[in-house]
Amino acid sequence: MSLLVSKVPRALETKARLFGFELGDLLLIFLYLALSNLIFGQTRLKFPLVWLGTAALAAALYFLKRGKPDNYLQHAGEHFWSAGVLSAGATDVEYRPYQPFQPMNDEVKL
């Protein structure tokens, strides 16, 4: 009786990439392509704005994100749009103390 053997990928936690782009980046590139083609597709500006703009966006994403961690643009955007000063000792303005439910006078108690 022989041992059952199956092939397993060497790195199960590798991120899904296509042509060197993360899937979110591809979504952004194709969204730009579709919207610019919708707006400028029937004009003389189709080639420079649609095709060259898409190629420029793809090249910028490819070369600017090289060597950066996953979801770099998302985290950079969150950093730049968050508050300028974050203090660990400040009071939490969103905190509401827990208050158990107290029935009103006209409600029936179970």
Secondary structure, DSSP 8 states (H G I E B T S, - for coil): ---------S-TT---EETTEEHHHHHHHHHHHHHHHHHHTTSTTIIIIIIIHHHHHHHHHHHHSTT--TTHHHHHHHHHHS-S---TTS--TT----------TTS---
